[in-house]
Amino acid sequence: MTFANNCTDSGYTTLKDVPSVEVDQCTEGTVSMTLRDPSTAHEIDLTAYGIYNDSSASSSSSGEFTGVKVVIKEMPTSQTVWATIEADVVDAINGAITWDYSGNTVIRAGIFTAEVQIWQDGIRRRVLPFFFVVNPSLSGVASNSRQMLSIAEIRMTLRDSDAAANFLIDELDFKTNEIALMIRRCVDYWNEQPPPVGTYTAASFPWRYNLSLGVAAQLHKMASIHKMRNDLDYNAGGITVQDTKNWQTYATVGDQLWDQWINWVKHKKYQLNVEGAFATLQSGYSYDYIYR
């Protein structure tokens, strides 16, 4: 089964932010992507780099690699690469590529940091980042799923799973890459707040309900800023449209949920810190309690 790059597939043909690709854990398939210049949103002509159709890799006269690779890491700070995949070029002039995933690439659920790399004569010419979202599956080993909070669960929480149900805007309120970013951002907030009583990834964060509150908060705060920036009444068919006037409501909802999140983080870290404040030290004579 071929998965389209969901940003362009949903109509975001001029998208200039970091796109996302969403697949399921422990599956096999092919991802189709159109490579776009982040500054212009135009398709990248791969022939300008000596890359042509129907080739996953080609060799120059020097024998160095020329082609397109997909590189995946679990986190930007990860020391090791999770997967490196050579892509097939379907339409070089219009930047269309495909790449296959299976096995260890999707054995673990998570929100991975990924990038498409364009190589010419052994030189990496361009890097195009994206989120590689592997949704948890019951087929996965529990230790590799870790009860990750999925994109679908966030959409259901916000009732943002059907564009037709959003009858006013007739599209999803939040894009997949935005949800992925906010899950990452909330986990980053936990990791950066003192005291350092546990460091997690989007896949390993164990408190799913409270994480969903933080994600919903960040999404509403983000949307409120966008609506405020574009707040302008206009006429359509003789009717005055005020579809950005609700930015204050979004901001209020975001602030209320964010207050719940940061208060929970504060109390949860306090609890964990107190629970870890004592340790037992065995000697030849007795057991003594000491502060860590």
N, C-alpha and C positions, 0 to 999 in steps of 0.2 A: 504494500500500500504506500502510495506517495503522499507525503505531507508537504503542503505548500508553506512558504514563509508566511505566517499568519498575518503579518502586518500589511503586506501588499495584497494578500488575498482578501482582506477585509476592507479594501478600498483606500488604504493609506499609501497611495502611489507616489506621493511626494514627501514621504516620511524622511526626516533628517536626524532622528534620534537612534538609539541603539535598539535594533530589532530583536525578535525572539523566535525560537523554534521550540515547539512543544511536542514531546513524544511520551510514550508510556514505558515504564520499567519492564525489563525482561521481554521486550518485543524485538522484532526485526523489521526494517523498512528502509525507505529511501526518502531523503529530504531534498526538495527542490528549492533553490534560492536564486533570486536575482540580485546581483551585486550592484549597489548604488553608491555613488559618491556622496559621503555624508554632508558635504557643503552645498551640493546642488540638487541632490536626489536623482540625478540622471544616471542611467545605466552605464556601467564601466565597460569600455571597449577593451576586451582582453587581448585583442590582436596587437594593440599598442605595446604589449609586453612579450610579443612573440608566442602567444598562446592561441591555439586554434581549436576548432570543433573536434569532438570525438577523441579527445586525448586527456587522460588523467595526468600524464607527465610526458615531457619530451626532453630530448637532450640537445643542447647546443653543440657547436663545434668543440667547445671545451669539455663537453661531457657533463656539465653541471645541470642541476635540476631546473627546469622551466615548467611551470604549471601552477595549480591551485591546491593548497592544503587547508584542512580544518584542524585546528589545535584546540583542545579542551582541557581546562583545569577545573578542579572543584572550587577553588577560591583563587582570587588574583595573587594572593601571597603564597600559594602552594609551591613547594619546592620541586615537585615532580609533575610531569604532564600526565593527565588522565588518559588522553587518547590523541593520536595523530592520524588523520584520514586523508588520503589523496582523493580529490574530487574529480568527477568527470565533467568536461565542458560540453554543454549541449548547444549553446548559441553564444559563441565567443564575442561577437560584435555587440550583443545586447546583455552581456554579463550573466548569462544563465548557466547555472551549474547544478549538479546533483551529487549527493554522497550518501553512502550506505552506512547504517548503524546496526549493530547486533552485539551479542555476547557481552564482553566486559564493558563495552562503552555504555550500556544501559543497565548494567547489573545493579547499580545503586541509584536510588531516587535522589533528587536534589536539584538545586538551581546552580548550574555550572557556568563559569566564565569561559567564553569561547571566542574564537576569532577566525576569520577567513584570511589566509595569507596568500598573496600573489607573488610568485617567485619568477625571476628571470635570470638565467645563467648563474644559478646558485646564489643570487642576491635577493633578499626579501624586499620587494618594491612597495608593497602596500599591505596594511593591516586593517581589517574591518571587524570590529567587535560585535558580538551578539550574546544574548542569554540562551543557553541550552537547558531547557526545562524538562526534566525527566520526572513525570508524575508517578507516585507510588502505585504499586500493583499488588494484589493478593498473591500473585505468582512469585513475588520476590521474597528472598530470605528476610526474616524480620529485622536482623541486624543491618541489612542494606536498605530497608524501607524506613525504619526508625519513626514510623507514624508521622512522616512529613506532612505539614499543612499544604494541601494542594491548591493549585490555581482554581480548580472547580469549586472547592469548598469556600474560597473567598468570594467567588462570584455568587454562589447560592446564599451566602450570608448577606450580601448586598442586593440580592435579587437583580443581578446584572448578568444573567446567563443567556438572555434572549434579546437580540436587538429589536425585534418586532414588539416586545413587551414595553420597551422604552418609547411609547408612541409619540412623545413630543420631539425627541431628537432622532428617533428611528435608527439608532446605532448603539453599540455598547458604550457605556459611560467610561469604562476603563479598559485600556489595552492590556494584553497579556504581559508585555514587557514592563508596563507600569506596575502591575501587581507583583511581578518578580522582583523589581527594584525595591518596592516597599517592604516585601518580606525580608530582603537582604538588609534594608536600612534599619528595620526594627531589631534584627539580630545583632547588627553592628552596634546599635544603641546599648543593648544588654552587655555586649562584650567590652564596651568602652567605659561603662559606668563602674566606679569603685563600689565595693572592694572586688578584686579579681577572683571570684569564687566559682568560675566556670566559663569556658569559652566554647561557643557552639557555632555550627553552620546552619543554613536554612533547613537542611535535612535532619540535623540532630537535635534541634531545639525541642525540649520535651514537653513544654507547657503550651499546648496547641490553642486552647480557648483564649488565653490571655494574649497570645501572639496574634490571633485573629482580630482582637480589639485594636492592637497597635497598628496592624496593616490597614484596617478600615479607617483609622484616624488619619494616617499619613496620606491615604488616597483622597480623602475628603479635603484635607488641608491643601494638597497639591491642586485638586480641581478648583477649590475656591480661589486660589491665586490666579489660575488661568482665566476663570470667569470674570474676576475683578479686572484683570488686564484688558479684557475684551467687552466690558460692560457698556453697551450702547444700544439704545432702543432703535428699531427700524420698522419700516412699513412693508408689508407683504400682502398684496391683494386687498389693499384698503384696511388692513388690520395691523394695529401696532403690536409688534412682537417684542417681548421682554424676556428672552430665554436665558439671560445671564444675571437677572436681578436676584436670583436665589444664591448668589455667591456668599452672602452673609450667613445663610442657613447652612451651607456646606461648611463654612468656617466654624460655626458654632458647634455643629456635630463633630467636626474634626477635633476641636479643642476639648470637648467633653470626653470623647473617647481617648484622646491622648493623655488627659489628666488621669484617667483610670489606669492606663498603661504604665505611666511613669510612677504612679503610686504603688502599683503592684510590683514593679521592678525593685523599687526601694525596699518594700517590706520583704519581698522574697529573698533579696540578697542579704538583708539583715538576718533573716531566719537561717539561711544557709551558713552565714558567717558565724552565727552563734553556735549552730550545731557542730561546726568544724573547729570551734575554739579550743576544745580539749582533746588530748590524746593520752594514751597510756604508755608509760615507759617502764619496761620490765628490767629489774635489776636482780641481783642474786639474793636480795633480802626482802623486797616488797614490790608492790605495784604503786606507782605514784602518778597523780594527774598533774599535767603541766599544760600551760598555754602554748598553742602553736605559734 
